[in-house]
Amino acid sequence: MRLDRFLAHLQFGSRAEVKKMIKAKRVTVDQVVVRDPGLDVAAAAQVAVDGQAVSGALEVYYLLNKPAGVITATQDDTARTVLDLLASADLRPGLFPVGRLDKDTTGLLLLTNDGVLGHALLAPSRHVPKQYLVTMAAPLTPAMKTQLENGLTFAEFTSAPATVTAVANQPLQILLTIHEGKFHQVKRMLHAVGNEVVALKRVQMGPLRLPSDLPSSHYRPLTAAELVALKQA
């Protein structure tokens, strides 16, 4: 990777700012001062800025427990976005949320700058399952459950058969697993069977589960095992 792109990815400034830094002899590669922004940086190279070693992964994978009131977007002129929840040192060019949670929906959201993985997870042909904890306005009847599990037809798509699991001692809650990610899909599905969603929380996406010890608005990098499982999915 070019030296200027490498440093820009690690938040040392824009490409133009980084080029000025390099030409000002502030950057070394393997203890040698470098003035060429286009220098190809080897994976094992030791890069330093102003004598301080540079470190950090270029590709990042964060598991975020999204709070309500924050929009799933990379930027917005008026509203707070999920990227605003990240520390500046953890940002990377091209970082984006994989999929979309409504503003009032909470729970598991994957953030990455790995476009290949992100788009593969969203591809309809992959059928990556997503599980939600749904709080309803009324208990789910057997007829409603059957309708959800058989699939529902809407104007622009037909939902694949969903999996519905009761939550112990919580008559107004279910775990609903779907395979698409259409706009307001869970809310539309419950409305179609004669019920309404009061609160919605995503608890799983593919092999990723929302950790019980991850507070709302907090995030952490994926573990090596989680990343391997996600790529296999």
HUMOQUI-V559876 format. One record per pair of residues at least 6 apart in sequence whose ideal C-beta (glycine too) atoms are under 6 Angstrom apart, sorted by the first residue. I is the first residue (numbers start at 1). J is the second residue. D is the distance in Angstrom with one decimal. If there is no record, write none. Layout:
[[I J D] [I J D]]
This chain:
[[1 41 5.5] [2 38 5.3] [3 37 5.8] [3 39 4.4] [3 41 5.2] [4 15 5.4] [4 18 4.7] [4 19 5.3] [4 37 3.8] [6 41 5.0] [7 18 4.5] [8 15 5.1] [8 18 5.1] [9 58 5.1] [9 92 5.8] [9 93 5.8] [10 56 4.9] [11 91 5.9] [12 18 5.6] [19 37 4.5] [22 37 4.9] [23 35 5.5] [25 33 5.2] [26 49 6.0] [26 50 5.4] [27 34 5.6] [27 49 5.6] [28 48 4.8] [29 45 5.3] [29 47 5.5] [30 45 5.8] [30 46 5.4] [47 54 4.4] [59 114 5.0] [60 92 5.4] [61 112 4.8] [61 222 4.2] [61 227 5.8] [62 111 4.3] [62 219 4.7] [62 221 6.0] [63 220 5.9] [63 222 5.8] [64 109 4.6] [64 111 5.7] [64 219 4.0] [65 214 4.7] [65 216 5.3] [65 218 5.7] [66 101 5.6] [66 106 5.6] [66 109 4.6] [67 106 6.0] [67 216 4.5] [67 217 4.7] [68 104 5.0] [68 106 5.4] [70 80 5.2] [70 82 5.7] [71 79 4.9] [71 81 5.5] [71 103 5.2] [72 82 5.6] [72 97 4.9] [72 100 4.6] [72 101 5.1] [73 81 4.7] [74 83 5.7] [74 96 5.6] [82 97 5.5] [85 217 5.7] [92 113 4.6] [94 113 4.1] [95 113 4.6] [97 109 5.6] [97 111 5.5] [98 110 4.2] [98 118 4.5] [98 121 5.5] [99 122 6.0] [99 181 5.4] [101 109 5.8] [105 200 4.6] [106 201 4.7] [107 201 4.1] [107 202 3.7] [107 203 5.8] [107 210 5.6] [108 202 4.7] [108 205 5.7] [108 210 4.2] [112 118 5.5] [121 128 5.4] [127 179 4.6] [128 206 4.7] [129 177 5.2] [129 179 5.6] [130 178 5.8] [130 205 5.2] [131 175 5.8] [131 177 4.5] [131 203 5.4] [131 204 3.9] [132 176 5.1] [132 186 5.5] [132 200 5.8] [132 202 5.3] [133 175 6.0] [133 201 4.5] [133 203 5.3] [134 174 5.2] [134 176 5.1] [134 197 5.9] [134 200 6.0] [135 172 5.9] [135 173 5.3] [135 198 4.6] [135 199 4.0] [136 172 5.2] [136 195 5.2] [137 196 4.2] [137 198 5.5] [138 195 5.6] [139 171 4.6] [140 174 5.7] [144 193 4.2] [145 164 5.1] [147 193 4.6] [148 162 4.7] [148 164 5.3] [149 161 5.5] [149 162 6.0] [149 164 5.8] [150 161 6.0] [151 158 5.9] [151 159 5.2] [151 160 5.9] [151 161 4.8] [152 159 4.9] [152 189 5.7] [152 192 5.2] [157 182 6.0] [160 179 4.6] [162 176 5.8] [162 178 5.2] [163 177 4.0] [164 174 5.6] [164 176 5.9] [165 175 4.2] [167 173 4.1] [186 200 5.9] [187 197 4.7] [190 197 5.1] [203 210 4.8] [206 233 4.1] [207 229 4.0] [207 233 5.4]]
